[in-house]
Amino acid sequence: MEKAIEVKSLKKSFRDTEVLKGVDFEVEKGSILALLGSNGAGKTTVVNILSTLLAPDGGSASVCGFDVITQPEKVRENISLTGQFAAVDGILTGRENLIFIAKLRGIKNFAQTAEDMLKRFGLSDAANKRVGNYSGGMVRRLDIAMSLVGSPAVIFLDEPTTGLDPEGRLEVWKTVKDLANSGVTILLTTQYLEEAEQLADRIAILHSGNIIANGTLEELQKLFPPAKVEYIEKQPTLEDIFLSIIGKKEEK
Amino acid sequence: MKNTTGVLFGRLMKHILRSPDTIITVALMPIAMMLMFVYVFGGAVKLSLAGNVNYVNYQLPGILLMAVASGIAYTAMRLFMDSQQGLFARFHSMPIKRSSVLWSHVLTSLISNMLTIVIIFIIALVMGFRSSAGILAWLAVSGILVLFTLALTWVAVIPGITGKTMEGATGFSYPLIFLPFLSSAFVPTETMPKVIRVFAENQPVTSIVDSIRSLLNSEPVGNDIFIALAWCAGIIIIAYIFAMRAYKRRI
């Protein structure tokens, strides 16, 4: 398989703190890798290096075959970053945000591009509302839509659901799953185990500066003793209850 | 690499048109000052000026500089917001010229400040401002105001990028707003005590104010205009170097 992202013994320190101590991983073209780790594990640092915002201290990293240090321009032409904080313009409307990014990317047919994205992400009704009035889930969807303008081959999603309510999270999950089917490569960082389980083809666990495990969910499960069969009473989680009550309300 | 300053500038101009307070609020304080100086202090100040001086004309240049000094606080604010919202990260991971992000802010600052200045000129006209200056003198006045705005804009870029809080990013403008008081902008410097007078006569606002005042009154400008231009150019160069350095570090 072709590799869309290759990272070899990547090192980065901030002052005296060694954040990445030699990180290695690869992402196959068209797949989703979840980089799992607790707060401060260095996930964002990895993403920032891969998206050419930050220079590593050692090691190498390439995206679509282009080195992030020596060919940053080529890398930028192939990637899109959806950072931890939604990078949308709250004063502009949803449509204007998309047109703005399309123009920045030099797309001639910017109006049509924006229209397609609005439809694809279910934002057509809110297209002419200022983004400052959007809900958290809508902002994230617009944020991801803006990242997809210009069809980048590789997408970095840095904690895309942090700070979202359960509904917003489900919206984003659905969006990411749809994306995966369209053939783009996604590097997703998250601190939620469930999110990695739901979305990723492979999961890499970043802990104190190193990748301590990397594999598919099945492979990771095999690292543990075989499952014991136990009978437990399955209570609905508060999330199940919350979502089903809201669902009923909306049906009325 | 595409140069996208135009697209980025268009976005920021939408911000200004949608929150016109950035122009109106900025104009209000200097206008209030102008009313106060002309109608409250003006009568007293006139006693220490030559008999035929039009005090609206006299104090207008200082008011204009004050407006620019408060207008650039918004430049710092817009930069601060962009860096906080993650928009910088988005732009910098795109195949566009990184410096165009900064230039779009500088251009926006220039345009919005010029709009404020036009508003103040109109109010001053109503209050009795009259000028005998010809086209060339007006062009020179515009040029000085543009250079002064650029100089303060590049100064504003530094806290806009490095500020950790909104207050930190915009607070630097207060001392700048008060600089015209310690200059020849509202009263002749001859009336000030020695220490303040030395400061007033050697700080940039005095030479800029004197140049604009002479140009608008069709009087000879003398050396003032060269001192004024040197101040503006010097501030632009130094602030630009520090702003660019801060910007590179921020990336």
Interface residues (C-beta under 8 A of the other chain):
Chain A: N48 S51 T52 L53 E73 R76 E77 I79 S80 L81 G83 Q84 F85 A86 A87 V88 D89 G90 I91 L92 E96 F100 K103 L104 R105 G106 M146
Chain B: M1 K2 T4 V7 L8 G10 R11 K14 H15 R18 S19 Q84 Q85 G86 L87 A89 R90 F91 H92 S93 M94 P95 I96 I251
